[in-house]
Amino acid sequence: MSVPLFAIRPVLEPLFEEVAVRQNEVLRSGQYILGPEVEAFEAEFAAFLGVRHCVGVANGTDALTIALRALGVGPGDEVVVPALTFYATAEAVVNAGATPVLCDVDPSTFDMTAATAEPLIGPRTKALLPVHLYGNPAPMGELRELASAHGLRLLEDAAQAAGAKLNGRMAGALGDAATFSFFPSKNLGGFGDGGAIVTDDDGVAATARTLRFHGSENKELHTEVGYNSRLDEMQAAGLRVLLPHLAGWTESRRRVAAAYTENGLGGAVGLPVETEGSESCYHLYVVRCPERDRLAERLAAVGVGARAYYTIPLHRQPALREFPPRGPLPGVDSAAAESLALPMGPALSDEQVAEASRAIREVLAVN
Ligand SMILES: Cc1ncc(COP(=O)(O)O)c(C=O)c1O
């Protein structure tokens, strides 16, 4: 039995017909940019998260750049970013004109914490940018306290966390603003690129709306140098079909995670650790194993999908050489060396989880 790394296609396929019908309606409407589908999706996604505003943009990277600028981050400012994340998190800080300051992560949860961020706060720090890595929410309570104590803005990179919760609140509703990516592999993944900025702050939302449209509210008067970065009507129509299924998919992903535990995987590898009070949406199911590379190779040979992510963390990326870390990052380095994503997805069966668990125990010679 082969076990795919991502089991998402079987849950999407039954919805293709409905997506095609809705996208066909867009096609016939003749309105492709910033029309009723985007407006409706923005309202529906904001309601799902429990926030006041959602601003649809072209992708999750632009969402970060625009959100940072809307929060007042710019040249001369520093933003504390975890060094274990997708490159775009820091890239957006640079593109907003600011300096990314790379911090360590908790080696068990893979997330930035108050303890890893605090030593890097200085007079130029303007914002904290925690990432809910692999769908596991960062400890936003303590990060909020830290941000308040130092007068900092708090932006969540929730690209991987659509559907996750912390103390009953949705990831994305926990900071001054949050950003999402609707890249196809994400938990709420569209049929192309897409992203969003969400916030309760009327001013931040209004600035983000202006920035996504060339710094203009009305196409005539341009008050800022902005971007051409809109979620388009085709994508919004597709996302509106998928959104009502997100909570169910998240439940299924959590069931898969629980099944790995029940199959005794904890005896072979370090299981993912959820932040206290959180419900991860398991964008990826990432375990720890000192023999990571051998395990990955052997699993591939027996048809079990596995992949190491962020093996070159941000402090080792040549493009960020201007922003060297200000101290050792042991949590990031150990995660980069030892972590491995195993099969995860809403359509993974109990048998597939049992098979993957059995194969892992066999490779590592654990019973
Ligand atoms: C943590 C994180 N931040 C930002 C992004 C950027 O999103 P996008 O690819 O939609 O630009 C991604 C995903 O690609 C991501 O995983």
The ligand as a Tripos MOL2 file, in Angstrom:
@<TRIPOS>MOLECULE
LIG
   16    16     1     0     0
SMALL
NO_CHARGES

@<TRIPOS>ATOM
      1 C1          4.7270   30.4770    6.4240 C.3       1 LIG1
      2 C2          4.4750   31.0150    5.0470 C.ar      1 LIG1
      3 N1          4.4820   32.3460    4.8540 N.ar      1 LIG1
      4 C3          4.2440   32.8740    3.6470 C.ar      1 LIG1
      5 C4          3.9750   32.0850    2.5550 C.ar      1 LIG1
      6 C5          3.8080   32.7470    1.2170 C.3       1 LIG1
      7 O1          2.5880   32.4700    0.6120 O.3       1 LIG1
      8 P1          2.4590   32.5260   -0.9860 P.3       1 LIG1
      9 O2          3.1550   31.3300   -1.5430 O.co2     1 LIG1
     10 O3          0.9820   32.4790   -1.2240 O.co2     1 LIG1
     11 O4          3.0700   33.7960   -1.4460 O.co2     1 LIG1
     12 C6          3.9330   30.6880    2.7140 C.ar      1 LIG1
     13 C7          3.5950   29.7560    1.6410 C.2       1 LIG1
     14 O5          4.0040   29.6350    0.5750 O.2       1 LIG1
     15 C8          4.2020   30.1440    3.9880 C.ar      1 LIG1
     16 O6          4.2150   28.8260    4.1890 O.3       1 LIG1
@<TRIPOS>BOND
     1     1     2 1
     2     2     3 ar
     3     2    15 ar
     4     3     4 ar
     5     4     5 ar
     6     5     6 1
     7     5    12 ar
     8     6     7 1
     9     7     8 1
    10     8     9 2
    11     8    10 1
    12     8    11 1
    13    12    13 1
    14    12    15 ar
    15    13    14 2
    16    15    16 1
@<TRIPOS>SUBSTRUCTURE
     1 LIG1         1 GROUP 0 **** ****
